[in-house]
Amino acid sequence: MTFPMTIQVAQRGVVVLPKALRQAYKLQPGDRLTLLDLGGVFVLSPQSSQVDALAERISGALAEEGQTLEGMLSVLREERERYAAGDPSVS
């Protein structure tokens, strides 16, 4: 499922995942999800957190290309700001 979905935060911070997602990933009541906050971009994963290992892999791949994680996040923030401002060149 790659299309954006809108969900609403209900009373006490409860968020309901669409039925199609729950079915696609075989999520059951009581299942635990991992929530990552990447500077205002939320990533919700049905898998346990492997942030440290993933961050190390990303940093290594970026270093091989002469990039930094900070640089990538900076570009992401800029694109997000352009998108929020309604820039037509952002798809």
C-alpha positions as CSV (number, residue, x, y, z in Angstrom):
1,M,0.0,0.0,0.0
2,T,1.8,3.1,-1.2
3,F,-0.9,5.7,-1.3
4,P,-1.2,8.3,1.5
5,M,-3.8,7.7,4.1
6,T,-5.3,10.2,6.5
7,I,-5.9,9.1,10.1
8,Q,-7.2,11.0,13.0
9,V,-5.9,11.2,16.6
10,A,-8.9,10.5,18.9
11,Q,-9.4,11.0,22.6
12,R,-6.3,10.1,24.7
13,G,-4.1,10.0,21.6
14,V,-5.7,6.9,20.1
15,V,-5.0,6.3,16.4
16,V,-7.0,3.7,14.4
17,L,-5.2,2.1,11.5
18,P,-7.3,1.5,8.4
19,K,-8.7,-2.0,8.2
20,A,-6.9,-2.6,4.9
21,L,-3.5,-1.9,6.6
22,R,-4.3,-4.1,9.6
23,Q,-5.3,-6.9,7.2
24,A,-2.4,-6.5,4.9
25,Y,0.1,-6.7,7.7
26,K,-1.9,-9.2,9.8
27,L,-2.0,-6.8,12.8
28,Q,-4.1,-8.0,15.7
29,P,-5.3,-6.2,18.9
30,G,-2.4,-6.1,21.3
31,D,0.3,-6.1,18.6
32,R,3.1,-3.7,19.3
33,L,4.3,-1.2,16.7
34,T,7.5,0.9,16.6
35,L,7.0,4.7,16.1
36,L,10.0,6.7,15.0
37,D,10.0,10.5,15.0
38,L,12.4,11.7,12.3
39,G,12.1,15.4,12.9
40,G,8.4,15.6,12.4
41,V,8.1,12.7,10.0
42,F,6.6,9.8,11.7
43,V,7.5,6.2,10.7
44,L,5.3,3.5,12.1
45,S,6.6,-0.1,11.8
46,P,5.0,-3.4,12.7
47,Q,8.6,-4.7,13.4
48,S,10.7,-4.1,16.5
49,S,13.0,-1.2,16.4
50,Q,16.4,-1.7,14.8
51,V,17.1,2.0,14.6
52,D,20.8,1.8,15.6
53,A,21.6,-0.9,13.0
54,L,19.6,0.9,10.3
55,A,21.2,4.2,11.1
56,E,24.7,2.7,10.9
57,R,23.8,1.1,7.5
58,I,22.4,4.4,6.2
59,S,25.4,6.4,7.4
60,G,27.8,4.0,5.8
61,A,25.9,4.1,2.5
62,L,25.8,7.9,2.5
63,A,29.5,8.1,3.4
64,E,30.3,6.0,0.4
65,E,28.6,8.5,-1.8
66,G,30.2,11.5,0.0
67,Q,26.9,12.4,1.7
68,T,26.0,12.8,5.3
69,L,22.8,11.9,7.2
70,E,22.5,15.5,8.4
71,G,22.7,16.7,4.8
72,M,20.0,14.2,3.7
73,L,17.7,15.3,6.6
74,S,18.3,18.9,5.7
75,V,17.2,18.4,2.1
76,L,14.2,16.4,3.4
77,R,13.2,19.3,5.7
78,E,13.5,21.8,2.8
79,E,11.4,19.6,0.5
80,R,8.8,19.2,3.3
81,E,8.7,23.0,3.8
82,R,8.2,23.6,0.0
83,Y,5.4,21.0,0.0
84,A,3.7,22.6,2.9
85,A,4.0,26.0,1.2
86,G,2.2,24.6,-1.9
87,D,5.2,24.7,-4.2
88,P,3.8,23.3,-7.5
89,S,7.2,21.8,-8.4
90,V,7.0,19.4,-5.5
91,S,5.1,16.3,-6.4
